[in-house]
């Protein structure tokens, strides 16, 4: 971990990287569906248009879910850092959030319902732990 970053910002950075790379599976799918990179750049499909393959749609939804989730996590991680209230609990929560989100993505892609939901709740719990640590 970089000595310049708090644990919370370190894990937030990794979450941004993870979320950015989650576009790759369904982007490659769409490019192939449209007939190649040049055709994809010329005429990209809009937003949540239907996918022929269910896995590609699940990959897209997992990516959108990552945005929804990081929108809750990021402000809390930044607030912990700015306020100087980071501790072992907030550091562990930030790490747990990252690992849960990393595990969540392929579980969503491959439609593994119970484990997918469990990891989603683990990430949510880690986010709420940051909030709790800020409020106590």
N, CA and C of each residue as an Amber inpcrd file, in Angstrom:
protein
   408
   0.8480000  -1.1810000   0.0000000   0.0000000   0.0000000   0.0000000
   0.8900000   1.2400000   0.0000000   0.5060000   2.2400000  -0.7260000
   1.2570000   3.4870000  -0.7970000   1.2120000   4.1880000   0.5590000
   2.3510000   4.6930000   0.9960000   2.4040000   5.3890000   2.2880000
   1.6840000   6.7320000   2.2370000   1.3900000   7.2180000   1.0370000
   0.7100000   8.5000000   0.8910000  -0.8020000   8.3870000   1.0560000
  -1.3410000   7.2040000   0.9190000  -2.7830000   7.0090000   0.9770000
  -3.2020000   6.3480000   2.2840000  -4.3430000   6.7710000   2.7830000
  -4.9330000   6.0310000   3.8900000  -5.4320000   4.7010000   3.3320000
  -5.6760000   3.7540000   4.2090000  -6.2110000   2.4620000   3.7750000
  -7.5240000   2.6300000   3.0350000  -8.3490000   3.5400000   3.5060000
  -9.6560000   3.7550000   2.8880000  -9.5240000   4.2620000   1.4540000
  -8.5960000   5.2090000   1.2230000  -8.3920000   5.7190000  -0.1310000
  -7.6730000   4.7050000  -1.0180000  -6.7900000   3.9280000  -0.4360000
  -6.1180000   2.8670000  -1.1780000  -7.1470000   1.8930000  -1.7540000
  -8.0570000   1.4270000  -0.8910000  -9.0610000   0.4660000  -1.3510000
 -10.0930000   1.1250000  -2.2570000 -10.3830000   2.3890000  -2.0290000
 -11.2740000   3.1040000  -2.9380000 -10.6560000   3.1660000  -4.3300000
  -9.3790000   3.4210000  -4.4120000  -8.6870000   3.4660000  -5.6990000
  -8.7840000   2.1230000  -6.4100000  -8.5550000   1.0420000  -5.6810000
  -8.6800000  -0.2820000  -6.2890000 -10.1180000  -0.5560000  -6.7360000
 -11.0960000  -0.0440000  -6.0060000 -12.4910000  -0.2190000  -6.4140000
 -12.8030000   0.5450000  -7.6900000 -12.2320000   1.7090000  -7.8510000
 -12.4150000   2.4640000  -9.0900000 -11.8000000   1.6880000 -10.2590000
 -10.6170000   1.1380000 -10.0590000  -9.9660000   0.3380000 -11.1050000
 -10.8280000  -0.8780000 -11.4460000 -11.3040000  -1.5800000 -10.4260000
 -12.1700000  -2.7400000 -10.6430000 -13.4100000  -2.3560000 -11.4450000
 -14.0660000  -1.2760000 -11.0470000 -15.2790000  -0.8390000 -11.7320000
 -14.9750000  -0.4700000 -13.1840000 -13.8540000   0.1820000 -13.4100000
 -13.4710000   0.5560000 -14.7750000 -13.2550000  -0.6780000 -15.6490000
 -12.6300000  -1.7070000 -15.1170000 -12.3530000  -2.9070000 -15.9000000
 -13.5740000  -3.8030000 -16.0930000 -14.6120000  -3.5860000 -15.3150000
 -15.8120000  -4.4100000 -15.4540000 -16.5350000  -4.1730000 -16.7720000
 -16.1850000  -3.1360000 -17.4960000 -16.7790000  -2.8780000 -18.8020000
 -16.2540000  -3.8580000 -19.8550000 -15.0840000  -4.4170000 -19.6460000
 -14.4150000  -5.2170000 -20.6780000 -15.2490000  -6.3940000 -21.1820000
 -15.7940000  -7.2620000 -20.3200000 -16.5110000  -8.4250000 -20.8730000
 -17.6600000  -8.0630000 -21.8110000 -18.5190000  -7.1610000 -21.3880000
 -19.6570000  -6.8760000 -22.2570000 -19.2930000  -5.9300000 -23.3910000
 -18.2370000  -5.1420000 -23.2390000 -17.7880000  -4.2990000 -24.3540000
 -17.2350000  -5.1670000 -25.4780000 -16.4500000  -6.1700000 -25.1240000
 -15.9260000  -7.0990000 -26.1330000 -17.0790000  -7.8290000 -26.8070000
 -18.0600000  -8.2330000 -26.0260000 -19.2480000  -8.8950000 -26.5770000
 -19.9410000  -7.9870000 -27.5970000 -20.1550000  -6.7350000 -27.2240000
 -20.8490000  -5.8010000 -28.1270000 -20.0480000  -5.5180000 -29.3870000
 -18.7540000  -5.3610000 -29.2390000 -17.9060000  -5.1000000 -30.4100000
 -17.9910000  -6.2750000 -31.3850000 -17.9430000  -7.4900000 -30.8460000
 -18.0670000  -8.6690000 -31.7120000 -19.4480000  -8.7240000 -32.3520000
 -20.4830000  -8.3910000 -31.5910000 -21.8540000  -8.4150000 -32.1070000
 -22.0420000  -7.4020000 -33.2340000 -21.4030000  -6.2570000 -33.1140000
 -21.5540000  -5.1990000 -34.1170000 -20.6640000  -5.4050000 -35.3420000
 -19.7370000  -6.3660000 -35.2730000 -18.9120000  -6.6520000 -36.4400000
 -17.5110000  -6.0860000 -36.3940000 -17.0150000  -5.8140000 -35.2160000
 -15.6400000  -5.3520000 -35.0830000 -15.5380000  -3.9740000 -34.4590000
 -14.3100000  -3.6210000 -34.1060000 -14.0500000  -2.3740000 -33.3880000
 -14.4740000  -1.1460000 -34.1960000 -14.1150000  -1.0960000 -35.4730000
 -14.4640000   0.0830000 -36.2730000 -15.9700000   0.2590000 -36.3740000
 -16.6870000  -0.8280000 -36.5990000 -18.1420000  -0.7410000 -36.6700000
 -18.7200000  -0.3510000 -35.3090000 -18.1350000  -0.8830000 -34.2230000
 -18.5920000  -0.5440000 -32.8780000 -18.3850000   0.9220000 -32.5500000
 -17.2760000   1.4770000 -33.0010000 -17.0150000   2.8960000 -32.7700000
 -17.9260000   3.7740000 -33.6290000 -18.2420000   3.2960000 -34.8070000
 -19.0910000   4.0500000 -35.7250000 -20.5450000   4.0720000 -35.2660000
 -21.0210000   2.9510000 -34.7400000 -22.4330000   2.8410000 -34.4020000
 -22.6060000   2.0410000 -33.1020000 -22.1990000   2.6030000 -31.9630000
 -22.3190000   1.8510000 -30.7060000 -23.7780000   1.6660000 -30.3100000
 -24.0250000   0.5400000 -29.6390000 -25.3650000   0.3060000 -29.1020000
 -25.5970000   1.2140000 -27.9130000 -26.7940000   1.7270000 -27.7400000
 -27.0620000   2.5960000 -26.5910000 -27.2110000   1.8110000 -25.2940000
 -26.8480000   2.4420000 -24.2020000 -27.0750000   1.9880000 -22.8360000
 -27.4460000   0.5520000 -22.5880000 -28.6120000   0.3240000 -22.0520000
 -29.0540000  -0.9960000 -21.6080000 -29.8630000  -1.7030000 -22.6940000
 -29.4080000  -1.5910000 -23.9510000 -30.1330000  -2.2620000 -25.0240000
 -30.0380000  -3.7710000 -24.8160000 -30.9870000  -4.5090000 -25.3490000
 -31.0020000  -5.9570000 -25.1300000 -29.7420000  -6.6430000 -25.6460000
 -29.3610000  -7.6690000 -24.9400000 -28.2290000  -8.4960000 -25.3380000
 -28.7860000  -9.8300000 -25.8110000 -28.1700000 -10.4110000 -26.8210000
 -28.6060000 -11.7270000 -27.2760000 -28.2680000 -12.8100000 -26.2540000
 -27.1690000 -12.6480000 -25.5580000 -26.7380000 -13.6400000 -24.5690000
 -26.9670000 -13.1120000 -23.1660000 -27.5730000 -13.9360000 -22.3390000
 -27.9070000 -13.5290000 -20.9680000 -26.6610000 -13.1660000 -20.1600000
 -25.5460000 -13.8760000 -20.3760000 -24.3430000 -13.5880000 -19.5880000
 -23.8640000 -12.1620000 -19.8470000 -23.9760000 -11.6970000 -21.0940000
 -23.5130000 -10.3500000 -21.4250000 -24.3800000  -9.3080000 -20.7280000
 -25.6690000  -9.5580000 -20.6760000 -26.5480000  -8.6400000 -19.9590000
 -26.2270000  -8.6480000 -18.4640000 -25.9430000  -9.8130000 -17.9010000
 -25.5690000  -9.8820000 -16.4830000 -24.2560000  -9.1390000 -16.2320000
 -23.3030000  -9.2390000 -17.1700000 -22.0410000  -8.5010000 -17.0260000
 -22.2980000  -7.0020000 -17.0250000 -23.1900000  -6.5670000 -17.8980000
 -23.5590000  -5.1520000 -17.9300000 -24.2180000  -4.7390000 -16.6180000
 -25.1470000  -5.5330000 -16.1350000 -25.8470000  -5.1990000 -14.8850000
 -24.8800000  -5.2100000 -13.7000000 -23.9230000  -6.1150000 -13.6780000
 -22.9220000  -6.1320000 -12.6080000 -22.1140000  -4.8390000 -12.6210000
 -21.7910000  -4.3640000 -13.8100000 -21.0410000  -3.1140000 -13.9380000
 -21.8680000  -1.9390000 -13.4240000 -23.1300000  -1.8850000 -13.8160000
 -24.0070000  -0.8120000 -13.3410000 -24.1920000  -0.8970000 -11.8220000
 -24.2810000  -2.1110000 -11.2980000 -24.3990000  -2.2870000  -9.8540000
 -23.1440000  -1.7980000  -9.1480000 -21.9940000  -1.9710000  -9.7730000
 -20.7470000  -1.4720000  -9.1790000 -20.7890000   0.0460000  -9.0360000
 -21.3380000   0.7290000 -10.0470000 -21.4800000   2.1850000  -9.9580000
 -22.4310000   2.5730000  -8.8260000 -23.5350000   1.8570000  -8.7150000
 -24.5060000   2.1460000  -7.6560000 -23.8760000   1.9570000  -6.2830000
 -23.0830000   0.9140000  -6.1500000 -22.4740000   0.5960000  -4.8650000
 -21.3440000   1.5610000  -4.5050000 -20.4980000   1.8750000  -5.4810000
 -19.3660000   2.7650000  -5.1970000 -19.8390000   4.1810000  -4.8880000
 -21.0290000   4.5350000  -5.3810000 -21.5920000   5.8570000  -5.0750000
 -21.9040000   5.9970000  -3.5920000 -22.1270000   4.9010000  -2.9000000
 -22.3310000   4.9320000  -1.4480000 -21.0070000   4.8230000  -0.7060000
 -20.1460000   3.9500000  -1.1890000 -18.8770000   3.6840000  -0.5090000
 -17.9000000   4.8590000  -0.5880000 -17.7390000   5.4260000  -1.7740000
 -16.7100000   6.4450000  -2.0050000 -16.8320000   7.6570000  -1.0830000
 -18.0080000   8.2750000  -0.9430000 -18.0700000   9.4500000  -0.0680000
 -17.7160000   9.1260000   1.3840000 -18.0830000   7.9330000   1.8090000
 -17.7580000   7.5460000   3.1880000 -16.2590000   7.3230000   3.3510000
 -15.6300000   6.6450000   2.4020000 -14.1860000   6.4190000   2.4750000
 -13.4300000   7.7390000   2.4450000 -13.8730000   8.6540000   1.5980000
 -13.2320000   9.9670000   1.5140000 -13.4390000  10.7530000   2.8120000
 -14.6330000  10.6800000   3.3720000 -14.9230000  11.3840000   4.6230000
 -14.0820000  10.8390000   5.7670000 -13.9190000   9.5240000   5.8190000
 -13.0500000   8.9340000   6.8470000 -11.6430000   9.4840000   6.7030000
 -11.1570000   9.5440000   5.4880000  -9.8020000  10.0490000   5.2480000
  -9.6810000  11.5200000   5.6360000 -10.5840000  12.3460000   5.1360000
 -10.5130000  13.7900000   5.3830000 -10.6590000  14.1100000   6.8620000
 -11.5480000  13.4010000   7.5260000 -11.7970000  13.6750000   8.9430000
 -10.7260000  13.0960000   9.8570000  -9.8690000  12.2500000   9.2990000
  -8.8160000  11.6440000  10.1140000  -9.3490000  10.6310000  11.1150000
 -10.5130000  10.0610000  10.8360000 -11.1270000   9.1130000  11.7710000
 -10.8520000   7.6610000  11.4010000  -9.9340000   7.4410000  10.4750000
  -9.6040000   6.0700000  10.0860000  -9.0240000   5.2880000  11.2490000
  -9.3970000   4.0460000  11.3060000  -8.8770000   3.1420000  12.3390000
  -8.8250000   1.7320000  11.7540000  -8.5330000   0.7490000  12.5970000
  -8.4340000  -0.6280000  12.1090000  -9.7560000  -1.1060000  11.5170000
 -10.8590000  -0.6750000  12.0980000 -12.1790000  -1.0990000  11.6230000
 -12.4710000  -0.5090000  10.2450000 -12.1890000   0.7760000  10.0600000
 -12.4640000   1.3890000   8.7550000 -11.5220000   0.8310000   7.6840000
 -10.2720000   0.5820000   8.0580000  -9.3190000  -0.0020000   7.1030000
  -9.7810000  -1.3960000   6.6770000 -10.1870000  -2.2100000   7.6490000
 -10.6530000  -3.5610000   7.3390000 -11.9470000  -3.5150000   6.5230000
 -12.8340000  -2.5900000   6.8520000 -14.0920000  -2.4610000   6.1140000
 -13.8410000  -2.1010000   4.6570000 -12.9010000  -1.2030000   4.4180000
 -12.5760000  -0.8070000   3.0460000 -12.0110000  -1.9970000   2.2640000
 -11.1490000  -2.7740000   2.9010000 -10.5880000  -3.9560000   2.2430000
 -11.6750000  -5.0020000   1.9850000 -12.5290000  -5.2220000   2.9610000
 -13.6260000  -6.1910000   2.7970000 -14.5450000  -5.7600000   1.6570000
 -14.8390000  -4.4840000   1.5850000 -15.6820000  -3.9750000   0.5070000
 -15.0740000  -4.3370000  -0.8550000 -13.7770000  -4.0580000  -1.0180000
 -13.1180000  -4.3610000  -2.2860000 -13.2110000  -5.8420000  -2.6240000
 -12.8260000  -6.6940000  -1.6910000 -12.8090000  -8.1330000  -1.9750000
 -14.2170000  -8.6690000  -2.2320000 -15.2060000  -8.1560000  -1.5200000
 -16.5860000  -8.5870000  -1.7670000 -17.0340000  -8.1760000  -3.1650000
 -16.7020000  -6.9570000  -3.5720000 -17.0880000  -6.4980000  -4.9070000
 -16.3390000  -7.2750000  -5.9940000 -15.0860000  -7.6100000  -5.7490000
 -14.3140000  -8.3940000  -6.7110000 -14.9280000  -9.7840000  -6.8820000
 -15.3430000 -10.3880000  -5.8030000 -15.9730000 -11.7110000  -5.8560000
 -17.3720000 -11.6170000  -6.4610000 -18.0720000 -10.5440000  -6.1770000
 -19.4480000 -10.3570000  -6.6420000 -19.5560000 -10.3930000  -8.1640000
 -18.6210000  -9.7470000  -8.8450000 -18.7250000  -9.6150000 -10.3000000
 -18.8410000 -10.9690000 -11.0100000 -17.9000000 -11.8890000 -10.8400000
 -18.0620000 -13.1670000 -11.5550000 -19.2660000 -13.9770000 -11.0640000
 -19.6310000 -13.8240000  -9.8080000 -20.8250000 -14.5130000  -9.3250000
 -22.0610000 -14.0000000 -10.0490000 -22.0700000 -12.7100000 -10.3490000
 -23.1800000 -12.1280000 -11.1120000 -23.1230000 -12.6060000 -12.5660000
 -21.9150000 -12.5860000 -13.1720000 -21.7550000 -13.0110000 -14.5700000
 -22.2880000 -14.4250000 -14.7790000 -21.9550000 -15.3170000 -13.8320000
 -22.2820000 -16.7300000 -13.9860000 -23.5550000 -17.1330000 -13.2470000
 -24.2890000 -16.1360000 -12.7680000 -25.5960000 -16.3430000 -12.1580000
 -25.5560000 -17.3660000 -11.0080000 -24.8060000 -17.0010000  -9.9760000
 -24.6990000 -17.8190000  -8.7720000 -25.4750000 -17.0840000  -7.6770000
 -26.7850000 -17.3310000  -7.5740000 -27.6740000 -16.4500000  -6.8000000
 -27.3690000 -16.3020000  -5.3140000 -27.2350000 -17.3310000  -4.5590000
 -27.0970000 -17.1820000  -3.1090000 -25.7630000 -16.5550000  -2.7250000
 -24.6940000 -17.0030000  -3.3580000 -23.3840000 -16.4360000  -3.0580000
 -23.2790000 -14.9910000  -3.5440000 -23.8860000 -14.7190000  -4.7020000
 -23.8900000 -13.3480000  -5.2390000 -24.5580000 -12.4100000  -4.2480000
 -25.7210000 -12.7890000  -3.7620000 -26.4580000 -11.9530000  -2.8190000
 -25.6940000 -11.7960000  -1.5110000 -25.0770000 -12.8720000  -1.0620000
 -24.2890000 -12.8100000   0.1760000 -23.1400000 -11.8270000   0.0420000
 -22.4090000 -11.8840000  -1.0760000 -21.2820000 -10.9480000  -1.2320000
 -21.7710000  -9.5150000  -1.3770000 -22.9430000  -9.3330000  -1.9890000
 -23.5110000  -7.9900000  -2.0850000 -23.7860000  -7.4410000  -0.6880000
 -24.3660000  -8.2630000   0.1710000 -24.6530000  -7.8230000   1.5400000
 -23.3730000  -7.5910000   2.3420000 -22.3480000  -8.3770000   2.0910000
 -21.0700000  -8.1610000   2.7770000 -20.5050000  -6.7830000   2.4060000
 -20.5470000  -6.4480000   1.1220000 -20.0650000  -5.1260000   0.6830000
 -20.9210000  -4.0160000   1.2850000 -22.2250000  -4.2080000   1.3000000
 -23.1040000  -3.2080000   1.9150000 -22.7940000  -3.0640000   3.4020000
 -22.5740000  -4.1780000   4.0820000 -22.2190000  -4.1290000   5.5050000
 -20.9230000  -3.3720000   5.7410000 -19.9500000  -3.5760000   4.8730000
 -18.6830000  -2.8500000   4.9910000 -18.9040000  -1.3510000   4.7930000
 -19.7590000  -0.9980000   3.8450000 -20.0770000   0.4130000   3.6050000
 -20.7620000   1.0150000   4.8270000 -21.7430000   0.3090000   5.3600000
 -22.4650000   0.8130000   6.5330000 -21.5720000   0.8670000   7.7710000
 -20.5700000  -0.0020000   7.8260000 -19.6120000   0.0640000   8.9360000
 -18.8170000   1.3550000   8.8770000 -18.4320000   1.7790000   7.6700000
 -17.7560000   3.0750000   7.5430000 -18.6580000   4.1980000   8.0560000
 -19.9310000   4.1700000   7.6720000 -20.8760000   5.1890000   8.1320000
 -20.9890000   5.1620000   9.6540000 -21.1090000   3.9880000  10.2070000
 -21.2240000   3.8500000  11.6490000 -19.9890000   4.4140000  12.3620000
 -18.8240000   4.0920000  11.8380000 -17.5790000   4.5860000  12.4440000
 -17.5030000   6.1160000  12.3740000 -18.0550000   6.6980000  11.3690000
 -18.0840000   8.1580000  11.2730000 -19.0690000   8.7800000  12.2620000
 -20.1360000   8.0630000  12.5340000 -21.2200000   8.6210000  13.3730000
 -21.0410000   8.3780000  14.8640000 -20.1630000   7.4480000  15.2560000
 -20.0130000   7.1980000  16.6960000 -19.0070000   8.1390000  17.3280000
